[in-house]
Amino acid sequence: MSCKLYTLEEMIKYARTNSPYYQKLYQGIPEDATLEQLPLIEQSDFWNHCDKHGGTVATFQQTDGQVFKSGGTTGEPKYSLYSAEEWQVMCECSGAVLAKGGLRNGDKIANLFYAGGMYASFLYTYSMLYFAPAKTIMYHISGNGSIQEMTETILDHQINCIAGLPSIINQIMAYINEHKLTGFAVDTIYFAGETLYPDQREKICKTFGRDIDFRSVFYASNDGGPIGYFTKDCGYNEHRTLTDLTLIELIDPDTGEVITEMNRPGEIYVTSLFKRLIPLIRYPAGDMGEYTEPEGVPDRKFRLLGRAQTAAKAGYVSVSPQDVADVLNTASVEYDAYQIIVTHDMKDKFIFKIAVSDVDAVDKEKFTETLYQCRPLLKEAVDAEDVMAPEVIWCKMSELEYNSRTGKLKTIIDKRG
């Protein structure tokens, strides 16, 4: 089938005619209103009206297709509904652009995304590859098994492409290094769901003893579907807008202004041109981004800048994941991954849990000293007894906390209840 898409005007008219939620949201707004004149979706309000059957957001009763569930890392799990037509359109259109990222005929690809549990990434990756113009050999391993089994399969079958969450990929690297395994044919890493940081990429290249080609599978979400795709000219965290399938807007979080210029950060909002069962019009993707090409360029490139409003906060002190990475790199700590935990016992407290290959080789005092140098406000808050002194826990990758459903590393954990 060909990708069945709709114009923006058709989507807006359909949503306000058939969805009680959008009817109420657009009450008093002219029929000919432009996209910028429509209200931004407030995510919690949206999901208060969209239950496992679609609630008042749905435009019709689902009779075919797919139902997926989010990992529920920021609250109650959300259910994403796709009609059979929507799912096929999404996978066909996504697969059509995969070759632009370098996918080759004959690539042997290990699909290490999580399968089952109503999670979408394994099926989406399989379906994209199925519809891609380049014909590949797929190994349906999934991220549900043991790291040992995954690693042995990749080695035994001389698989050259690994596709999975960075947290799974990094665990495989730790296993390979720990057991001093060699002889791998891996030359390409496809990742999604999390950022694969530059220092992690360097470690992967070192592990395999060669330059590795790093590619985003896709920038997509359970609820929003495909948002951006990767091409060979994309830099770190860059994607191209998939304008036939999903429109994106960058919105200034302080002024609400639509951003059109380059290199100005904003919150990413999406409008789907194929999802009619559960319409998404000016829906927050939950990420920050900035354009890296001038306005008017087809499928204009943008760079992801991390999650919107994602920093751990103890008292009045905020520490972002990037802050921790900067501290570790400044302190010359070779690490596999880390997470920030916030607890409270009379006062707030940061716990930095850092996975390294050799705990005994770490200069533990240097990390804390560098942390205070990079985040002097934290030192001031500790000295003023406004927050407790931070605790640092050095451990292995297996001792970090992961989402039990999705397998994603929990970068920030708030245990204050």
Backbone hydrogen bonds, N-H to C=O, Kabsch-Sander energy under -0.5 kcal/mol:
donor,donor_aa,acceptor,acceptor_aa,energy
5,L,3,C,-0.9
6,Y,273,L,-2.2
11,M,7,T,-2.2
12,I,8,L,-2.4
13,K,9,E,-2.2
14,Y,10,E,-2.5
15,A,11,M,-2.5
16,R,12,I,-2.3
17,T,13,K,-1.3
18,N,14,Y,-2.2
19,S,15,A,-2.3
21,Y,56,T,-2.5
23,Q,19,S,-2.6
24,K,20,P,-2.0
25,L,21,Y,-2.3
26,Y,22,Y,-2.5
27,Q,24,K,-1.2
29,I,26,Y,-2.3
33,A,30,P,-1.6
37,Q,34,T,-0.9
38,L,34,T,-0.5
38,L,35,L,-1.5
41,I,282,R,-3.0
43,Q,41,I,-0.7
46,F,42,E,-2.5
47,W,43,Q,-2.4
48,N,44,S,-1.4
49,H,45,D,-0.9
49,H,46,F,-0.9
51,D,49,H,-0.6
54,G,51,D,-2.0
56,T,49,H,-1.6
57,V,49,H,-1.0
57,V,54,G,-1.3
58,A,54,G,-1.5
59,T,277,L,-1.8
66,Q,82,Y,-2.5
68,F,80,S,-2.6
69,K,118,M,-3.6
70,S,78,K,-2.6
75,G,72,G,-0.9
80,S,68,F,-2.7
80,S,78,K,-0.5
81,L,79,Y,-0.5
82,Y,66,Q,-2.7
87,W,83,S,-2.5
88,Q,84,A,-2.0
89,V,85,E,-2.5
90,M,86,E,-2.7
91,C,87,W,-2.3
92,E,88,Q,-2.9
93,C,89,V,-2.6
94,S,90,M,-1.9
95,G,91,C,-2.6
96,A,92,E,-1.9
97,V,93,C,-0.7
97,V,94,S,-0.9
98,L,95,G,-1.1
99,A,95,G,-0.5
100,K,97,V,-1.0
101,G,98,L,-1.8
102,G,99,A,-1.7
103,L,98,L,-1.0
106,G,135,K,-3.1
107,D,104,R,-1.8
109,I,107,D,-0.7
109,I,137,I,-3.0
110,A,161,C,-2.9
111,N,109,I,-0.7
111,N,139,Y,-2.5
112,L,110,A,-1.0
112,L,163,A,-3.6
119,Y,116,G,-1.8
122,F,114,Y,-1.2
124,Y,120,A,-2.8
125,T,121,S,-2.4
126,Y,122,F,-2.4
127,S,123,L,-2.7
128,M,124,Y,-2.6
129,L,125,T,-2.2
130,Y,126,Y,-2.1
131,F,127,S,-1.8
132,A,128,M,-0.9
136,T,134,A,-0.6
137,I,107,D,-3.0
138,M,136,T,-0.6
139,Y,109,I,-3.0
140,H,138,M,-0.6
141,I,139,Y,-2.0
142,S,111,N,-3.3
143,G,113,F,-1.2
150,M,146,S,-2.1
151,T,147,I,-2.5
152,E,148,Q,-2.6
153,T,149,E,-2.2
154,I,150,M,-2.3
155,L,151,T,-2.1
156,D,152,E,-3.2
157,H,153,T,-2.2
158,Q,155,L,-1.0
159,I,154,I,-1.9
160,N,108,K,-0.8
161,C,108,K,-2.4
162,I,188,T,-2.0
163,A,110,A,-2.7
164,G,190,Y,-2.2
168,I,165,L,-0.7
169,I,165,L,-2.5
170,N,166,P,-3.0
171,Q,167,S,-1.2
172,I,168,I,-2.0
173,M,169,I,-2.2
174,A,170,N,-2.2
175,Y,171,Q,-2.0
176,I,172,I,-2.6
177,N,173,M,-2.6
178,E,174,A,-2.4
179,H,175,Y,-2.2
180,K,176,I,-0.5
180,K,177,N,-0.5
181,L,176,I,-2.0
187,D,160,N,-2.6
188,T,160,N,-1.9
189,I,213,D,-2.7
190,Y,162,I,-3.8
191,F,215,R,-2.1
192,A,164,G,-0.8
197,Y,195,T,-0.8
201,R,197,Y,-2.2
202,E,198,P,-2.2
203,K,199,D,-1.8
204,I,200,Q,-2.0
205,C,201,R,-2.5
206,K,202,E,-2.2
207,T,203,K,-2.4
208,F,204,I,-2.2
209,G,205,C,-1.2
210,R,205,C,-1.5
213,D,187,D,-2.7
214,F,212,I,-0.7
215,R,189,I,-3.0
215,R,213,D,-0.5
217,V,191,F,-2.6
219,Y,228,G,-3.0
220,A,218,F,-0.8
221,S,225,G,-1.6
225,G,221,S,-2.2
227,I,219,Y,-2.9
228,G,219,Y,-2.1
229,Y,240,R,-2.3
232,K,100,K,-1.9
234,C,231,T,-2.3
238,E,235,G,-2.1
239,H,302,F,-2.5
240,R,229,Y,-3.3
241,T,300,R,-1.5
242,L,227,I,-1.2
243,T,241,T,-1.2
245,L,242,L,-1.9
246,T,242,L,-2.9
247,L,271,T,-2.9
249,E,269,Y,-2.5
250,L,259,I,-0.5
251,I,249,E,-0.6
251,I,267,E,-2.7
252,D,257,E,-3.0
256,G,252,D,-2.6
259,I,250,L,-3.4
263,N,291,Y,-2.9
264,R,261,E,-0.6
266,G,289,G,-2.2
267,E,251,I,-3.0
268,I,287,D,-2.8
269,Y,249,E,-2.8
270,V,283,Y,-3.2
271,T,247,L,-2.4
272,S,280,L,-2.2
273,L,245,L,-2.7
276,R,274,F,-0.9
283,Y,270,V,-2.9
285,A,268,I,-2.8
286,G,268,I,-0.6
288,M,306,G,-3.2
289,G,266,G,-2.7
290,E,303,R,-1.7
291,Y,261,E,-0.5
292,T,301,K,-2.1
293,E,301,K,-0.8
297,V,294,P,-1.5
300,R,297,V,-0.9
302,F,239,H,-2.5
303,R,290,E,-3.3
304,L,237,N,-2.8
305,L,288,M,-3.0
308,A,286,G,-2.5
310,T,307,R,-1.1
311,A,309,Q,-0.8
312,A,319,V,-2.3
314,A,317,V,-2.5
315,G,313,K,-0.5
317,V,314,A,-2.4
318,S,316,Y,-0.5
319,V,312,A,-2.9
324,V,320,S,-1.6
325,A,321,P,-2.2
326,D,322,Q,-2.5
327,V,323,D,-2.2
328,L,324,V,-2.7
329,N,325,A,-2.4
330,T,326,D,-2.5
331,A,327,V,-2.4
332,S,329,N,-1.1
333,V,328,L,-3.0
334,E,332,S,-0.6
335,Y,333,V,-0.9
336,D,355,A,-3.3
337,A,355,A,-1.0
339,Q,353,K,-2.1
340,I,411,T,-3.4
341,I,339,Q,-0.5
341,I,351,I,-3.1
342,V,413,I,-2.7
343,T,349,K,-2.4
345,D,347,K,-2.1
347,K,345,D,-1.0
349,K,343,T,-2.1
351,I,341,I,-3.0
352,F,391,E,-3.1
353,K,339,Q,-2.5
353,K,351,I,-0.7
354,I,352,F,-0.6
354,I,393,I,-3.0
355,A,337,A,-2.7
356,V,354,I,-0.5
356,V,395,C,-2.7
361,A,358,D,-0.8
362,V,359,V,-1.3
364,K,362,V,-1.3
367,F,363,D,-1.3
368,T,364,K,-1.4
369,E,365,E,-2.3
370,T,366,K,-2.5
371,L,367,F,-2.6
372,Y,368,T,-2.1
373,Q,369,E,-1.7
374,C,370,T,-2.7
375,R,371,L,-2.4
378,L,375,R,-1.5
379,K,375,R,-1.0
380,E,376,P,-2.4
381,A,377,L,-2.3
382,V,378,L,-2.2
383,D,379,K,-2.8
384,A,380,E,-2.1
385,E,382,V,-1.4
386,D,381,A,-3.0
387,V,381,A,-1.2
388,M,348,D,-2.9
391,E,350,F,-2.4
393,I,352,F,-2.9
394,W,392,V,-0.5
395,C,354,I,-2.6
399,E,396,K,-1.7
400,L,397,M,-1.5
403,N,408,K,-2.9
407,G,403,N,-2.1
410,K,401,E,-2.1
411,T,409,L,-1.2
413,I,340,I,-2.9
415,K,342,V,-3.1
415,K,413,I,-0.7
